[in-house]
Amino acid sequence: MYEVKVYVTYKESVLDPQGEAVKGAVHRIGYEEIKEIRIGKYFEIQIEKGSRKVEDVVEEICDKLLANVNMETYRYEIMEVSK
């Protein structure tokens, strides 16, 4: 079995309105040294061993469902775990 952690964030060229709102709130409570905050999505996925490579399955899921590849980028970590 594999445990996969997927992180999805906006591409650097895309404005992150939620991140900007949080940055504004952080500044209002006195943390002016904060220059950027970006908001993202995090997924934990467990995948059984099968005939396909785990990387291929994860790439397809990310491309088709978890990330809007026009606006977002993703990265993932795969760890083999015992049941």
Secondary structure by P-SEA (a helix, b strand, c coil): cbbbbbbbbcccccccaaaaaaaaaaaaaccccccccccbbbbbbbbccccccaaaaaaaaaaccccccccccccbbbbbbcc
